Amino acid sequence: MARGITRRAVTVTAGAALLAAACSAPSGEDGGGQGGGGGEELVVGIATEPDTLSPLLGYGKDGNSKIFDGLLRHDENLELQPALATELPEISDDGLTYTYTLREDVTFSDGQPFTARDVEFTYETILDEDTNNPYKDELHALESVEARGDYTVEFTLRYPYAPFAERTVLPIASAEAAGGQDVNTGPYNTSPVGTGPYVLTDWSRGERLTFEANPDYWGGAPEVTRLTMVIVPDDDVRATRLRSGDLDAAVLPPELAEDFADEEGMVTHQADSADYRAVTLPTGNPVTGDRAIRRALDLAANRDLMVDSILNGAGAPAYGPVPTSSPWFAEGTERPYDPEEARRILDDAGWRPGDDGIRVRDGQRAAFTLWYPAGDTLRQEHALAYAQDAREIGIAITVESGSWEVIEPLMGEDAVLAGGGSPGDPDFDLYGLLHSSLAGDGWNNMAHYDNPAVDRALEDGRRAADQEERRAAYETVQRELADNPGYTFLTHIDHVYVMADRWEGVTTQPEPHDHGLGHGPWWNVEEWRIRR
């Protein structure tokens, strides 16, 4: 516990320097980062902002985009429900054709009618080789999409892909508004037109996004008429602005959220999530590329202590991207905290302690750099704890912080305290994280992991129609990852939110790693009712 408290003191000092500038932001009717004061407005502090608001480039791919709707949506328990479709899809016996019937009473925010042409346009544009959508591979199974009249659309798959319906929560773009421009650089990326409950009215990069309720929303006009997302990367600054009334709500690390437990008029929401923190171990690095080093680090990480001291119990140990609570988790792949066995593995591999206690083999010192994004206290604390555990077995880790612009070019050589995770189908996480064909492809396979047995199992899991065959494939992946780790998975983090207690209908869903803008207690803000 003391270790976490010491690191917190350092972070608060750094956060205070940012606070003066953050709190001097202008206020007023432009949504300048002040609390709404009434139930009609919600001002939320989030850590990051999206690169784009176009679903053609990946925005809102998991639903809850606010500006858009998908054919389907998730309810509170992540069960699929109709949205722009009138019902769940009709699926052919061979699992290759999905047919959706569409609502006929929907218009885009510019007044244009929504039809099957917009669905066809959205998916075809994403699949176009010239479209820079980083999640294109998630639609690998899709061969074609075709409008059958104005209100029926048919998807044809290359192979049976069990979770395909989950992919149709993807937001639908307007063919009229987004067509005829460069999909990668055109104005639709920052001035989107959708069918959703809110309309973007202002986006000040690095500061805030402001949305106004869509009075003509097919699901009914929201009572919360203005939604402002204020970008506050530093956790401590976000907490201070929440306490001052500058924000109505914020996502916070568990330790900071605990400070609000007895705050009058505030309520804390804790959401289960598949959000993991893990250390990438690049294969191109002479130290982290060594299997013995990776196996030793896996055993040296004191995950239980991290959950207790860093997360205040709001989470669980992670042994891979699949949470231990998931029905897809492979029992028996848990790794014990065993520094003695870690030392033995290093000894057997020829990594011998030097005069300073750091191991050396063939002149190579067992040392590497681990980066985390500046201002992210949870990642900072995970990184420092991991480095301390590594030092106990003779591995020296230098912990550095920087912006993602600084970190990204170094990911092929240096380790990164990474995050990810989806509560849905295991394919959603495992394929992009581990398949060798995606090594170094943006945020995919950041460790450049290359394991032929894992590649085969990922392909089998993606293509198998039988549930037990899929389960066996993903168990293979998890057991291979335990034997030959390309990452050290540390914790799965429950998401914690603190907010003013002024609304009815506030709930949470099981959440992915990406949270704040669309995921959070405001996932269904359009359904909230103001407490009278």
C-alpha positions in Angstrom: 0.0 0.0 0.0 2.8 2.4 0.9 4.3 2.0 -2.6 1.1 3.3 -4.2 0.8 6.2 -1.8 4.3 7.4 -2.5 3.7 7.4 -6.3 0.5 9.3 -5.7 2.3 12.1 -4.0 4.6 12.6 -7.0 1.6 12.6 -9.4 -0.4 15.1 -7.4 2.6 17.6 -7.5 2.7 17.3 -11.3 -1.0 17.5 -11.6 -1.1 20.8 -9.6 1.0 22.5 -12.2 -1.5 21.7 -14.9 -4.5 22.7 -12.7 -4.1 26.4 -12.9 -4.2 26.4 -16.7 -7.1 23.9 -16.8 -9.2 25.9 -14.4 -8.6 29.1 -16.2 -10.5 27.8 -19.3 -13.3 30.2 -20.3 -16.8 29.5 -19.2 -20.2 30.4 -20.5 -22.8 29.2 -22.9 -20.2 27.6 -25.3 -19.8 24.7 -22.9 -16.4 25.9 -21.8 -15.9 23.2 -19.2 -18.2 24.3 -16.4 -20.8 22.2 -14.7 -24.2 22.4 -16.2 -25.8 23.3 -12.9 -29.2 21.9 -14.0 -30.3 18.5 -15.2 -30.7 19.6 -18.8 -26.9 19.8 -19.3 -24.3 17.2 -18.5 -20.6 18.2 -18.5 -18.2 15.2 -18.4 -14.5 15.1 -17.9 -12.8 12.4 -20.0 -9.1 11.6 -20.5 -8.8 11.4 -24.3 -10.6 12.5 -27.4 -11.2 10.6 -30.7 -9.1 11.2 -33.8 -12.2 11.3 -35.9 -16.0 11.3 -35.5 -16.6 9.3 -38.7 -17.7 5.7 -38.4 -16.1 5.1 -41.7 -12.7 5.5 -40.0 -13.7 3.6 -36.8 -15.5 6.0 -34.6 -18.2 4.3 -32.4 -17.5 0.8 -33.8 -18.7 -0.8 -30.6 -21.8 1.3 -30.3 -22.8 4.1 -28.0 -21.6 6.8 -30.4 -24.4 9.4 -29.5 -24.3 10.9 -33.0 -25.1 7.7 -34.8 -27.1 4.5 -34.5 -26.2 1.0 -35.7 -28.5 -1.6 -37.1 -28.4 -3.2 -33.6 -27.5 -1.9 -30.2 -26.5 -3.3 -26.8 -28.7 -3.1 -23.8 -27.5 -2.8 -20.2 -26.4 -6.5 -20.2 -24.8 -6.3 -23.7 -27.6 -8.3 -25.2 -28.3 -7.3 -28.8 -31.5 -5.3 -29.5 -32.9 -3.7 -32.7 -32.0 -0.1 -33.4 -32.1 1.0 -37.0 -33.3 -2.5 -37.8 -36.8 -3.5 -36.8 -35.7 -6.8 -35.4 -32.6 -9.1 -35.0 -31.3 -10.4 -38.3 -32.6 -13.4 -40.2 -29.6 -15.8 -40.6 -29.4 -18.5 -43.3 -29.0 -22.1 -42.3 -25.4 -22.1 -43.5 -24.6 -19.0 -41.5 -23.4 -17.0 -44.5 -26.3 -14.6 -45.1 -27.7 -12.0 -42.6 -30.8 -10.1 -43.6 -32.0 -7.0 -41.8 -35.3 -5.2 -42.2 -34.9 -1.5 -41.5 -37.0 1.2 -39.8 -38.9 3.4 -42.2 -39.4 6.4 -39.8 -35.7 7.5 -39.5 -34.1 10.6 -40.8 -30.5 11.9 -40.5 -29.9 15.1 -38.6 -29.9 17.1 -41.9 -33.4 15.9 -42.7 -32.4 13.2 -45.3 -34.2 9.9 -45.0 -32.3 6.9 -43.8 -32.4 3.9 -46.2 -30.6 0.6 -47.0 -28.3 2.6 -49.4 -26.7 4.3 -46.3 -26.0 0.8 -44.8 -24.5 -0.4 -48.1 -22.4 2.8 -48.4 -21.1 2.5 -44.8 -19.8 -1.0 -45.0 -18.5 -0.8 -48.6 -16.6 2.3 -47.8 -15.0 0.8 -44.7 -13.9 -2.3 -46.7 -12.5 -0.2 -49.5 -8.7 -0.6 -49.6 -8.2 3.1 -49.7 -10.1 3.8 -46.5 -7.8 4.2 -43.5 -10.0 2.4 -41.0 -7.7 0.7 -38.4 -10.4 -1.8 -37.5 -11.0 -3.0 -41.1 -9.9 -6.5 -40.1 -12.9 -6.9 -37.8 -15.0 -7.2 -40.9 -12.7 -9.7 -42.6 -15.6 -12.3 -42.8 -17.8 -9.9 -44.8 -17.8 -10.6 -48.6 -20.5 -8.2 -49.7 -23.4 -6.0 -48.5 -26.4 -5.2 -50.8 -29.4 -3.1 -50.4 -32.6 -5.0 -51.4 -34.9 -2.0 -52.0 -35.0 0.9 -49.5 -35.6 -1.0 -46.3 -33.9 -4.4 -46.6 -30.2 -5.1 -46.5 -28.3 -8.4 -47.0 -24.8 -9.2 -45.8 -23.0 -12.2 -47.3 -20.1 -13.7 -45.5 -17.0 -15.6 -46.8 -17.2 -18.1 -44.0 -19.6 -18.6 -41.0 -18.5 -16.0 -38.4 -20.4 -16.6 -35.2 -20.2 -13.0 -33.7 -21.0 -11.2 -37.0 -24.3 -9.7 -35.6 -22.2 -8.0 -32.9 -20.4 -6.1 -35.7 -23.7 -4.5 -36.8 -23.8 -2.2 -33.9 -21.4 -0.2 -36.1 -22.7 3.3 -36.7 -24.3 4.0 -40.1 -23.0 7.1 -42.0 -25.0 9.2 -44.4 -24.2 8.3 -48.0 -25.5 11.8 -49.0 -23.4 13.7 -46.5 -20.2 11.6 -46.5 -20.1 10.6 -50.2 -18.2 12.6 -52.8 -15.4 13.5 -50.5 -12.0 12.1 -49.5 -13.1 9.6 -46.8 -9.8 10.0 -44.9 -9.5 13.8 -44.8 -12.9 15.2 -45.8 -15.2 17.4 -43.6 -17.4 14.5 -42.5 -14.7 13.5 -40.0 -15.2 16.6 -37.9 -18.8 17.6 -39.0 -20.7 14.3 -39.0 -24.3 13.7 -39.9 -26.0 10.8 -38.2 -29.3 9.5 -37.0 -28.4 9.5 -33.3 -29.9 11.2 -30.3 -27.3 14.0 -30.3 -25.8 16.4 -32.9 -22.3 17.7 -32.7 -22.3 21.5 -32.4 -18.7 22.3 -31.5 -15.3 20.5 -31.4 -12.4 22.4 -29.9 -9.5 20.0 -30.4 -7.8 19.1 -27.1 -10.5 21.0 -25.1 -14.1 19.8 -25.5 -16.8 18.3 -27.7 -20.3 19.7 -27.4 -23.5 17.9 -28.5 -27.1 19.2 -28.6 -30.1 16.9 -28.3 -31.6 16.0 -31.7 -35.3 17.1 -31.3 -36.3 14.8 -34.2 -34.6 11.7 -32.9 -36.7 8.6 -33.9 -36.3 7.3 -30.3 -37.7 10.5 -28.8 -36.0 13.8 -27.9 -33.6 13.4 -24.9 -34.3 15.3 -21.7 -30.6 16.0 -21.3 -30.5 18.7 -24.0 -26.7 19.4 -24.0 -23.8 17.0 -23.5 -20.3 18.4 -23.2 -17.2 16.2 -23.1 -14.2 18.1 -21.6 -10.8 16.7 -22.4 -8.7 16.5 -19.2 -5.8 14.0 -19.7 -4.5 14.4 -16.1 -6.4 12.3 -13.6 -5.7 14.6 -10.6 -6.8 17.7 -12.5 -10.0 15.9 -13.6 -10.7 15.1 -9.9 -10.1 18.6 -8.8 -12.3 20.1 -11.5 -15.1 17.7 -10.5 -14.9 18.7 -6.9 -14.9 22.4 -7.8 -18.2 22.0 -9.7 -16.4 22.6 -13.0 -17.6 19.2 -14.2 -20.8 17.2 -13.5 -19.1 13.8 -13.9 -15.7 12.2 -14.6 -14.0 8.9 -15.0 -11.4 8.5 -12.2 -8.9 6.0 -11.0 -10.3 4.0 -8.0 -8.0 5.8 -5.5 -9.1 9.2 -6.5 -12.8 8.2 -6.7 -12.6 7.0 -3.1 -12.1 10.6 -2.0 -15.7 11.3 -3.1 -17.3 8.5 -1.2 -18.8 10.9 1.4 -19.3 13.9 -0.9 -22.9 15.2 -0.5 -24.8 15.2 -3.8 -22.3 12.9 -5.6 -22.6 9.3 -6.5 -20.1 6.7 -7.6 -20.7 4.1 -10.3 -18.4 1.1 -10.8 -18.6 -0.7 -14.1 -17.3 -4.2 -14.7 -15.0 -4.2 -17.7 -12.7 -6.3 -19.9 -10.2 -3.4 -19.7 -6.7 -4.8 -19.1 -3.3 -3.2 -18.4 -0.4 -5.1 -19.9 3.3 -4.6 -20.7 4.3 -5.1 -24.4 7.5 -7.1 -24.7 8.7 -6.3 -28.3 10.4 -9.3 -30.0 12.8 -7.0 -31.7 14.4 -5.9 -28.4 17.4 -8.1 -27.4 16.1 -8.4 -23.9 12.3 -8.5 -24.1 12.6 -10.7 -27.3 14.1 -13.5 -25.2 11.5 -16.0 -24.1 13.2 -16.7 -20.7 13.0 -13.0 -19.9 9.3 -12.9 -20.8 8.5 -16.0 -18.8 10.4 -14.8 -15.8 8.6 -11.4 -15.9 5.3 -13.2 -16.1 6.0 -15.0 -12.8 7.6 -12.0 -11.1 4.6 -9.7 -11.4 2.7 -9.5 -8.1 -0.8 -9.0 -9.7 -2.7 -9.4 -6.4 -0.8 -6.6 -4.8 -1.4 -4.4 -7.8 -5.2 -5.0 -7.5 -5.1 -4.2 -3.8 -2.7 -1.3 -3.8 -3.3 0.4 -7.1 -6.9 -0.4 -7.8 -8.1 -0.5 -4.2 -9.7 -3.8 -5.1 -11.7 -2.5 -8.1 -10.4 -5.1 -10.5 -8.8 -8.5 -10.8 -5.5 -10.1 -11.8 -5.1 -10.5 -15.6 -3.3 -13.5 -17.2 -4.3 -12.5 -20.7 -6.9 -10.4 -22.5 -9.7 -12.7 -21.5 -10.9 -11.9 -17.9 -11.0 -14.7 -15.4 -14.7 -14.0 -15.0 -15.4 -14.7 -18.7 -16.9 -18.0 -19.8 -14.2 -18.0 -22.5 -11.3 -18.0 -19.9 -9.1 -21.1 -20.0 -9.0 -22.5 -16.5 -5.5 -23.4 -15.4 -3.7 -20.6 -17.2 -3.5 -18.5 -14.1 0.2 -17.7 -13.3 1.3 -17.7 -9.7 3.4 -15.0 -8.2 6.7 -16.9 -8.0 9.9 -14.9 -8.1 12.0 -17.9 -7.1 10.9 -19.8 -10.2 11.5 -16.6 -12.2 15.1 -16.5 -11.0 15.6 -20.2 -11.8 14.3 -19.7 -15.4 16.8 -16.8 -15.9 19.7 -18.8 -14.3 19.0 -21.8 -16.6 18.9 -19.4 -19.6 22.3 -18.0 -18.8 21.2 -14.6 -17.4 23.6 -14.2 -14.5 23.5 -11.4 -11.9 26.2 -8.8 -12.4 28.0 -6.8 -9.7 25.0 -4.4 -9.4 22.5 -7.3 -9.2 21.3 -6.8 -12.8 21.6 -9.9 -14.9 23.9 -10.1 -17.9 24.2 -12.7 -20.7 26.9 -12.5 -23.5 27.6 -8.9 -22.6 23.9 -7.9 -22.9 22.5 -6.3 -19.7 18.9 -7.3 -18.8 17.6 -3.8 -19.0 14.9 -2.0 -21.1 12.7 1.0 -21.2 9.0 1.0 -20.3 6.8 3.9 -21.5 3.4 5.1 -20.2 1.3 8.1 -21.4 1.9 11.2 -19.3 -0.9 12.1 -16.9 -2.3 8.5 -16.7 -1.8 7.7 -13.0 -3.1 4.1 -13.3 -0.6 3.3 -16.0 2.2 5.1 -14.1 1.5 3.1 -11.0 1.3 -0.2 -12.9 4.6 0.6 -14.6 6.4 1.5 -11.4 5.1 -1.6 -9.6 6.1 -3.8 -12.5 9.6 -2.3 -12.6 10.0 -2.9 -8.9 8.9 -6.5 -9.2 11.4 -7.0 -12.2 14.2 -5.5 -10.1 13.7 -8.2 -7.5 14.7 -10.9 -10.1 17.6 -8.9 -11.6 15.9 -7.1 -14.5 16.3 -3.3 -14.7 13.4 -1.4 -16.2 13.6 2.4 -16.8 10.1 3.9 -16.6 9.5 6.9 -18.9 6.4 9.0 -19.6 5.5 10.9 -22.7 2.7 11.7 -25.1 1.5 9.0 -27.5 3.2 11.0 -30.3 6.4 10.4 -28.5 5.7 6.8 -27.6 4.3 5.4 -30.9 7.6 5.5 -33.0 9.4 3.6 -30.2 6.9 0.8 -29.8 8.9 -1.7 -31.9 11.9 -1.5 -29.6 10.7 -0.3 -26.2 8.0 -1.7 -23.9 4.7 0.1 -23.4 2.2 0.0 -20.6 -0.7 -0.8 -22.9 -4.4 -1.1 -22.4 -7.2 -2.9 -24.3 -10.0 -5.3 -24.0 -13.6 -6.0 -25.1 -16.3 -7.8 -23.1 -17.7 -9.3 -26.3 -16.5 -12.3 -28.4 -12.8 -13.4 -27.8 -12.1 -12.8 -31.5 -12.5 -9.1 -30.9 -9.5 -9.0 -28.6 -7.2 -11.9 -29.4 -6.9 -11.6 -33.2 -5.7 -8.0 -33.4 -3.5 -8.4 -30.3 -1.7 -11.6 -31.3 -1.9 -12.5 -35.0 1.5 -12.2 -36.6 0.0 -10.7 -39.8 -0.9 -7.6 -37.8 2.5 -7.1 -36.1 3.3 -3.4 -35.8 0.0 -2.4 -37.6 -0.8 0.7 -35.5 -2.1 -0.4 -32.1 -2.5 -4.0 -33.3 0.1 -6.6 -32.0 2.3 -3.9 -30.5 4.7 -6.6 -29.2 5.2 -8.1 -32.7 4.2 -11.4 -31.3 4.8 -14.3 -33.7 3.6 -17.8 -32.7 2.4 -20.1 -35.6 0.3 -22.2 -33.2 -1.5 -19.1 -32.0 -2.1 -17.9 -35.6 -3.6 -21.3 -36.5 -5.9 -21.3 -33.4 -7.0 -17.7 -34.1 -8.0 -18.6 -37.6 -9.8 -21.7 -36.4 -11.7 -19.7 -33.8 -12.7 -17.1 -36.3 -14.0 -19.5 -38.9 -15.5 -22.3 -36.8 -19.3 -22.4 -36.6 -19.5 -24.9 -33.7 -19.3 -23.2 -30.3 -17.2 -26.0 -28.7 -14.7 -25.9 -31.6 -14.3 -22.1 -31.0 -13.9 -22.7 -27.3 -11.1 -25.2 -27.9 -9.4 -22.8 -30.3 -9.4 -20.0 -27.8 -8.2 -22.2 -25.0 -5.2 -23.1 -27.2 -4.5 -19.5 -27.7 -4.5 -18.8 -24.0 -2.4 -21.8 -23.1 0.2 -20.9 -25.7 0.3 -17.3 -24.4 1.0 -18.7 -20.9 3.9 -20.8 -22.2 5.3 -18.1 -24.5 4.1 -14.7 -23.4 4.5 -11.7 -25.7 3.0 -9.4 -23.1 2.9 -9.4 -19.3 -0.8 -9.0 -18.5 -1.2 -7.3 -15.1 -4.8 -6.4 -14.1 -8.3 -6.0 -15.4 -9.7 -2.7 -14.2 -13.2 -1.9 -13.2 -14.1 1.5 -14.5 -15.1 4.0 -11.8 -17.1 7.1 -12.4 -18.1 9.9 -10.0 -21.0 12.2 -10.9 -23.6 14.6 -9.6 -26.7 12.8 -8.4 -29.3 14.7 -10.5 -30.7 12.1 -12.9 -32.8 9.0 -13.0 -32.1 5.9 -15.1 -28.3 6.0 -14.7 -26.8 2.5 -15.1 -23.6 1.0 -16.4 -22.8 -1.8 -18.9 -19.9 -4.2 -19.0 -17.3 -2.0 -20.7 -14.4 -2.3 -23.1 -11.1 -0.5 -22.8 -12.3 2.5 -24.7 -14.5 4.4 -22.3 -15.4 8.0 -21.5 -17.0 9.4 -24.7 -19.5 6.7 -25.5 -19.0 4.2 -22.7 -19.7 5.2 -19.1 -22.9 5.8 -17.0 -23.9 8.1 -19.9 -24.1 5.2 -22.4 -27.8 5.7 -22.4 -28.0 9.4 -21.5 -30.7 9.9 -24.1 -33.0 7.8 -21.9 -32.3 9.7 -18.6 -34.9 11.6 -16.8 -34.2 14.7 -14.7 -34.9 14.2 -11.0 -37.7 16.5 -10.1 
